[in-house]
Amino acid sequence: MKRNNNIEPTNGMLTNPMDAGTDEFKDFQSILLNKAKNRSEAQRREIELLSIKFQMQDYLESEETKLKLPGEFLKEYLKTLGIPQKKFAHYIEINPSNLSKLINGERPINYELAIILGKIFNNDPMLWIEIQAKNELKKIQKTKTRSFNNYSLKDLLT
């Protein structure tokens, strides 16, 4: 499922250029900054967690050539929540060394772990699996491009 990035809004705030030098803009900016300052710690954390979730979804939908491992997203979740890796490893009942390998991309996320991560971080377990699958496909396509070029329906039918 790919996002159509060519859709442009036809009306509203994003359709008109903003002049950052106007008093109106500065007032608007001030209102937004005050609202941000008045958020509770729980609200800030929730926004950060949503941000990570959206980054994961965006990565899946993008044509990004640089691989981003599922473990990198997990590391961001743990950092945002202030949870040490060792504590998290014990909580999900795996060895801390295995968690470290997972975060560093040396071990894949299995389906059971994807379900656990989905429950903990309130996202779809398939998100973790799809990120991993995208990366593995990209790696294989990059390293074996020539051998895959030998296959086509046209050649098969002739």
C-alpha positions as CSV (number, residue, x, y, z in Angstrom):
1,M,0.0,0.0,0.0
2,K,1.7,3.2,-1.2
3,R,0.7,6.7,-0.3
4,N,-0.1,9.1,-3.1
5,N,2.2,12.0,-2.4
6,N,0.9,14.0,-5.4
7,I,-2.3,15.0,-3.7
8,E,-2.3,18.7,-2.9
9,P,-4.8,20.5,-0.8
10,T,-7.0,23.0,-2.7
11,N,-8.0,25.2,0.2
12,G,-7.1,25.9,3.8
13,M,-4.0,27.0,5.7
14,L,-1.6,24.9,3.7
15,T,-2.6,26.3,0.3
16,N,-1.6,29.9,1.0
17,P,1.9,31.0,1.6
18,M,2.6,32.2,5.2
19,D,4.7,35.2,5.9
20,A,6.7,34.3,9.0
21,G,7.5,38.0,9.5
22,T,3.9,39.1,10.3
23,D,2.5,39.8,13.7
24,E,-0.3,37.5,12.9
25,F,2.1,34.6,12.3
26,K,4.0,35.5,15.5
27,D,0.8,35.5,17.5
28,F,-0.2,32.1,16.1
29,Q,3.3,30.7,16.8
30,S,3.1,32.0,20.4
31,I,-0.3,30.3,20.9
32,L,1.2,27.0,19.6
33,L,4.3,27.2,21.8
34,N,2.1,28.0,24.9
35,K,-0.1,25.0,24.2
36,A,3.0,22.8,23.9
37,K,4.4,24.1,27.2
38,N,1.2,23.4,29.0
39,R,1.1,19.7,28.0
40,S,1.5,17.2,30.8
41,E,4.4,14.7,30.7
42,A,2.0,12.0,29.8
43,Q,0.7,14.0,26.9
44,R,4.2,14.7,25.6
45,R,5.1,11.0,25.9
46,E,2.0,10.0,24.1
47,I,2.8,12.4,21.2
48,E,6.4,11.0,21.1
49,L,5.1,7.4,21.0
50,L,2.7,8.3,18.2
51,S,5.5,9.9,16.3
52,I,7.5,6.7,16.4
53,K,4.5,4.7,15.2
54,F,4.0,7.2,12.3
55,Q,7.7,7.0,11.4
56,M,7.3,3.2,11.2
57,Q,4.3,3.5,8.9
58,D,6.0,6.2,6.8
59,Y,9.1,4.0,6.4
60,L,7.0,1.2,5.1
61,E,5.2,3.3,2.6
62,S,8.3,5.2,1.5
63,E,10.7,4.3,-1.3
64,E,13.5,4.9,1.2
65,T,16.7,3.2,0.1
66,K,18.4,3.4,3.5
67,L,17.3,0.4,5.6
68,K,15.9,1.1,9.0
69,L,15.8,-2.0,11.2
70,P,12.8,-2.9,13.4
71,G,15.3,-2.8,16.3
72,E,16.0,0.9,15.6
73,F,12.3,1.6,16.2
74,L,12.3,-0.5,19.3
75,K,15.3,1.4,20.6
76,E,13.5,4.6,20.0
77,Y,10.5,3.4,22.0
78,L,12.7,2.3,24.9
79,K,14.6,5.6,24.8
80,T,11.4,7.7,24.8
81,L,10.0,5.7,27.7
82,G,13.2,5.7,29.6
83,I,13.2,1.9,29.9
84,P,16.6,0.2,30.1
85,Q,17.2,-2.6,27.6
86,K,18.0,-5.1,30.3
87,K,14.7,-4.4,32.2
88,F,12.7,-4.6,28.9
89,A,14.4,-7.9,28.0
90,H,13.5,-9.4,31.4
91,Y,9.9,-8.1,31.0
92,I,9.4,-9.8,27.6
93,E,11.2,-12.9,28.9
94,I,14.3,-12.9,26.6
95,N,18.0,-12.7,27.3
96,P,19.3,-9.2,27.3
97,S,22.0,-10.3,24.8
98,N,19.3,-11.5,22.4
99,L,17.5,-8.2,22.7
100,S,20.7,-6.4,22.0
101,K,21.2,-8.6,18.9
102,L,17.6,-7.8,17.8
103,I,18.1,-4.1,18.2
104,N,21.4,-4.2,16.2
105,G,19.8,-6.2,13.4
106,E,21.6,-9.5,14.1
107,R,18.4,-11.3,15.0
108,P,15.0,-11.1,13.3
109,I,11.8,-10.3,15.0
110,N,9.6,-13.5,15.1
111,Y,5.8,-13.5,15.0
112,E,5.5,-14.1,18.8
113,L,7.7,-11.1,19.6
114,A,5.9,-8.9,17.0
115,I,2.6,-9.7,18.9
116,I,4.3,-8.8,22.2
117,L,5.7,-5.5,20.8
118,G,2.3,-4.7,19.3
119,K,0.6,-5.2,22.6
120,I,3.2,-3.1,24.6
121,F,3.5,-0.2,22.1
122,N,-0.1,-0.3,20.9
123,N,0.5,-1.0,17.2
124,D,-0.2,-3.7,14.7
125,P,2.2,-6.6,15.1
126,M,2.3,-6.8,11.2
127,L,4.0,-3.4,11.3
128,W,7.1,-5.0,12.8
129,I,7.0,-8.0,10.5
130,E,6.4,-5.8,7.4
131,I,9.4,-3.6,8.2
132,Q,11.6,-6.6,8.6
133,A,10.3,-8.2,5.4
134,K,10.8,-4.9,3.4
135,N,14.4,-4.8,4.6
136,E,15.1,-8.4,3.8
137,L,13.6,-8.0,0.3
138,K,15.7,-4.9,-0.3
139,K,18.9,-6.7,0.8
140,I,18.2,-9.6,-1.5
141,Q,17.3,-7.5,-4.4
142,K,20.4,-5.4,-3.9
143,T,22.8,-8.3,-3.7
144,K,21.4,-10.6,-6.3
145,T,20.0,-8.3,-8.9
146,R,21.8,-10.0,-11.8
147,S,20.5,-13.5,-11.0
148,F,16.9,-12.2,-10.8
149,N,17.2,-10.6,-14.2
150,N,17.4,-14.1,-15.7
151,Y,13.8,-14.7,-15.0
152,S,10.8,-13.5,-16.9
153,L,7.4,-14.7,-18.1
154,K,8.4,-14.1,-21.7
155,D,11.4,-16.4,-21.4
156,L,9.3,-19.0,-19.6
157,L,6.7,-19.1,-22.4
158,T,9.2,-19.3,-25.3
